[in-house]
Structures are given as structure tokens and as C-alpha cells.
Amino acid sequence: MRILMIIDGLPGGGAEKTVLTLSRGLVEMGHQVSLFSLRKVCDYTIPDGVDYQIIQDTCKKPWRKLTELCRRARLLDDAINKAQETGKFDIVFSHLHKTDRIVAHTRAVDRDKIWYCVHGMFSFSYLRNRRGLSRWLKHAKIRHIYENSQVVAVSNAVLHDLRHNLGIHLKRHAVIHNPFDIASIQQLATEPFELQGQEYIIHVGRFHEHKRHDRLLRAFAKSGIQTQLVMMGNGNQKQMEQLQALAAELGIAERVQFRHFVPNPYPWIKNAGQLVLSSDCEGFGNVLVEAIICQTPAVSTRCPGGPSEILTGELARGLSEMSDDGLATTMLDIWQNPPFIDSSTISAYGIEAICKQYIALADSTR
């Protein structure tokens, strides 16, 4: 089967890692996978056997923003048509909203072969701070892309948001959790790393306002846990400086380390006493599953999205209220009394099982 993955770029994020994991798993199952990136940025290693292409927009004209979507869709069409000279794609998966906006203008692929993979909650990430006409226009643009389309949602919460909070009618839909190469993650987690043998708590995620690093810093200070806090991710210098200033204000600057994202974060996760997410919203929460795979206790705000679908049973003790005090209390509880993580919880996220669900979508459209 010929499969095309399209994404806006491959910086160090969860959705990007999911695309690469899917691509590798599908190749290992014997399928032909092409991965088209619409930007040159790439913080990951491309899996062997994947046809990786960069579809770069080089337009520098002053009015480029006005024609961006149609122009970039034409570039994508050219690349798809060239790739299809040796055979049509059986199914196309578009990842992330910026990509979906471009793919919605393409003409090189039948619409019934395109599935939009929605990784986040639009009502939160795009509409929460909008009011009046601005909100109406953005809602209309989102609806224009996804109305009567085919969607894979990474969690039940994401699908509910699209169908009920935004009122979008979908032609077909499926909920498929993100895949994880469990054996590979566990192997990579054994590699040496800089903080070997030291005690610390870790947060892994891009420095973005939705991740609420400010909440994490305040909760860490309130918790009274006497250890290091490692905050690993990519972000601009201004964001880092603001968080560093907050850490100094809270009197914990000497116990907080800011680290850039690394290609292999798993030794850092495995050897942490605890992994924490402090977000206002998470479409899924890849790093929570990665913590579970590494047998590391996980804590997360009970935010809209995937965390409550991941942290279930005994692990649900790691869900906190969305407040500084609530997060501090849960962090301390899990630090002092970590939950047991059983193997059945880990195996549910295996790459082969998830890839089969994606292949079933292609089989059902033939």
C-alpha cells in the first residue's frame, strides 16, 4: 500500500514524533510511505525506508501572505503528481492545522483518500481568546476545512471538541491513540546522559503559553520537594528569560535547569523521579505515555484533552486540579507514594496495533 504523510514541519513536538513513529511502523509492516514536510525544519531522525521530501515555499513577494495557501497547495500538488507517476497513493494523512489548511486546497488527490489527523482541541487553542467577529471568522475557517471531511482524532476529547463544541459534521471519523515504539523507547532509555545518578523531576515539552510552565514553577515551589526541576524543550529566548525570572522570584532558580530539546529524551525521562505536565490543554499527551513506558510516575493537570484518557486506574492519582496548589499537592503525593505501572498499560500503545488501525481506514475506503 502507498501511503502519504504530510506535515507542516518536524520541530521537536509530540505530533511530529507521532508522524515519524507511524511512518516507521508502516514501513516495517511492508508499506511504501512518503513523508512530505512543508518546511525545512527537522529536529528528528527520519526513519529508514521513508521517502522524505521537503516542499519548501520560497516566495518573498510583499503580498505572499495573501496567496500563501493556494500557492503552497500548488507546490504540494506538483510534488504529489510527480510522486504518483509510479503509482497512486492509496491514502493520505494530513497532520496539524496549518497543513490541513493547505491540503484542503490540493487537487492532486481524491478527497475520499484524505484523512485529517487532528492532534489538538480547536475550541481551546484557536478560539478561547477570540471574541465577536474574530471568533466567528476563525470558527468559519475551521469549519470550512473539516466540514463533511474524514478525521482521525488522537483522543475522544479531541473528537468531541470538533463535533460538539464546534458543531462540525464529519463524513467519517475515528479515534486512534498515538503509537509508540515501546521496545525502541525502552532501549534508548538505557543510554548514558548528563544527569546520570542524580535526583530530579522533569517536564518535556515546547515552551508555549498553553504548557503553563509558570504554573509548574509555582507548584514546584509550593510542593516543598527538595530536588532539581529539569524543564526541557525548545522556545524563544524571551520566553526562557521570563521563566528564569519567575524561578528567581520564587527562590528556586538554583534548583531549576532549562534544557533545550534533545533527540533522545528517554534516559532523562526514565531516570526522573517524576514527569509533570502542567498544561491548560493537551490533545493527547505523548510524554505521559512515554513516562509510563519508561516506568516513571506521571503527573498532569486534569486539563481538556487526552491526559485523563491516559492516566486511568491507579495512575489517575497523578491527575491534579488546574491550579498551583492542586498541582503542588499531587506532585508531592506522587513523589512520596508513586503508583504501580503494569505491563498491560504499556502494551496498549504498541506501534503495530496502532498502525493496523490506520491501515484499516485505507482498506475501508477502497
Secondary structure, DSSP 8 states (H G I E B T S, - for coil): -EEEEEES-B-S-HHHHHHHHHHHHHHHTT-EEEEEESSS-B-S---TT-EEEE-------TTTTTTHHHHHHHHHHHHHHHHGGG---SEEEEESHHHHHHHTT--SS-GGGEEEEE-S-HHHHTTTT--HHHHHHHHHHHHHHHTT-EEEESSHHHHHIIIIIS----SEEEE----B-HHHHHHHTTS--TTTT--EEEEES---GGG-HHHHHHHHHHH---SEEEEE----HHHHHHHHHHHHHTT-GGGEEEE---S--HHHHHTSSEEEE--S-BSS-HHHHHHHHTT--EEEE--SBSHHHHS-GGGGGGEE-SSHHHHHHHHHHHHHS-----HHHHHTTBHHHHHHHHHHHHHHH-
